[in-house]
Structure formats: structure tokens, C-alpha cells
Amino acid sequence: MPLPRTRGTALRQQLAELRGPDVPAKALDARALAALAANPGCARRAILDGAGVDKTALASALGSPSAFGQSQFALTRGNAFEAKVKADGGAELLRLVHEKLDRSAEPPADARVPDLTASGPQGRTARTELELREAATRPGVWTLLDHPMLALDVAGSPAFLEPDAVVVHPDGTWTVVEIKSFPLLDGSADPAKVGAAARQAAVYVLALEEVAARLASEESPAPRVRHRVLLVCPRDFSNLPAASAVDIRKQRAVTARQLARLTRIEDIADALPEGTCFSPELPVEELTAAVESVPATYAPECLSACELAFHCRARSREEGAVTTLGRPVRAELGGLTTVEEVLAAARGEAGDPGDPAVAALRRAAALRAEALEAACR
């Protein structure tokens, strides 16, 4: 639910102060939202993303630069491939949508490709919703929205999202299209990359479902957003497009649940010390204190999803937190939260013997001692 105007204005001003004077906000895209949803307990990432802080610049200022992100070469190659897929009014893209997702419909001979140009993200969001409403009045017609703008409420703060494309089918249903530069080799791609694309597409589907709900009326039900998205990639090692239909129902459900669990951004902001600022221009000691004032929930998975991962990993290791070993290990250790506690429990110096985790550690320590003794004979 959107914030009341007075509270929303105050929050925007508060978040602007967190970024620093005259520092523009960095847009929160679907890739960042998918990563945020994968770690909803991290208040640090939630407030930094909500305030639009450039985490790449922040990590460098903290002395822990991250190599996270795409290279300029990969971006250029991806843009060139996307332009090829969408050439001639999106004829090839629509052919792939028809072939993979809607063979029963008439082939997309004369599709609508409306102009979505507008001023600012709010204007583009309104224009996208207007064109989706217009497409609903044209049954039997294919419509291609090239880089539409969608808005999604995340923990009380709006995030503006830009999918590669959204297709409106002749039956009025909507499909999200993701165009990626990694190849489909013999009809399949790297599962990790496909999974990341599916999580990103799930964010777009959630945003489209909010638009569909607003278009519903007594005369017409809400348009249906398809839960099978189209993933378009180069075929083998060529620049020719190939496509695969990806079912993202699981990713959509997980993402919706995780985003709902996020602490509201205004609650995190209100708990910060007065005068907190995350501007990379600050002295490193002051900046470190500001970042450390917000609790983080580090896990090894952060290394592939967050620009601050190296900084958080270093702090987690200094504290001896077992989360540095991974979430599965942390779950197995129950109430033992530091490596020191784990070692003390294994040696019999601390811990409740009735605790299954403590008992397992002592048994493992005994077996290790027996193995070492046998090896020394």
C-alpha cells in the first residue's frame, strides 16, 4: 500500500539525506530486487537499495571493491543482440513468442508497437499502463511493448522496473520476455544463469500483476499474466536468436513471500543514528561507522549478488560468525552462532550435552581424535 503523501514525502527526504547532498538515487532494478528478495533479513542492503545508494562506489570507498557486475564488453554484446531480436518491429521476437507459447493464436503479422516515450519514470509507468489498457480493448491483436516501465512497491518504497519486453497476446494475456546474451547450447543454457533470469522475470511478473489488478472492473476481469516467460538467447555460438519457455511459478511465489517479509524501509531509517549518511565522499572511518550501524545478514551467496559482499564477509570473519560457512551449516548448528562457540562445544568446554548440535559436534570431535590416533600408530 502506498504511503500517505506527507509520510512518503518525509521518507523520500530522509532517504535523500542518507545518500548525501546532491547525490542522485541509483535506480533499484529487477536484478537487485531479486537479490534483495533472496536475502530479506539483510537490513543493510534493504536501506541502501531503498535510499538509492551506489553500492559499487560505497564498496570502493570502504576499501573492499567488488568485481560484481557485467563487463562493458558483455553489455555491448547484449545490447547488440537485443537490437537484432527486436529489429523490424519485433517480428522475430513475436514469432518466437508465437512458436513457444501461443501456437493456437493467429501468427503475429501486423502487431502494434506503441511508443512508450514519456518524461521520467512516473510518466513512463503511466504511459505503459495506458498502453496495456488500450491493448485490452483490441482483442485478436498482438501488441509488443518495448522496454515498458513498471512500478512495484517494495517495503514501502516504489521501485521502477524495466523489462526487455512485454507481449500482449490476441487473447489478452500478458507475457514477460527476457533477452540475455549467454548462449543456448543444444537447446539448453547454464542452469545458474537461467535461474537468475527466472528470478528477475518473477519480479516483472509481480509488477505486471499489480497493473492487471488496477485494470480490473465489473465489466471486465483483470488480464492474466502468464507464468511462463520467454527467455531469448543466442543459439550456440552464433548471433541468431533462439528461445525457451521458462515456468517461473516457483520463483514468483518465493519472491513474493520474501519481499513481503522485508522490514519496511521507513522502520530501518527511523532506527538509524541521527545524521547517518552513506556518501562515498565521507572519511573512511565515518563511512564505516555509518555502514556498520545497520545490521547485515551475510552468507556466501552474497558474493554473486551484492557489491558490499567483500566488506560484509570481512566483518563476519572478524566476528567469527558461522554464517560465513553458509546457510546450511548455520542451520545445523542451532544456537551456536560463532566459530569459537562451536569449537568450545566440540571440545566439551561449553554447551548443553542434550543439544543435538552439541552432541553431534562432540561425536565428530571424538571420531576425528580416533582417526588421528590410528594414523599415528
Summary of the structure (lengths in Angstrom):
residues: 377
radius of gyration: 24.5
end to end distance: 69.7
largest distance: 85.1
contacts: 1149
relative contact order: 0.14
helix: 51%
strand: 12%
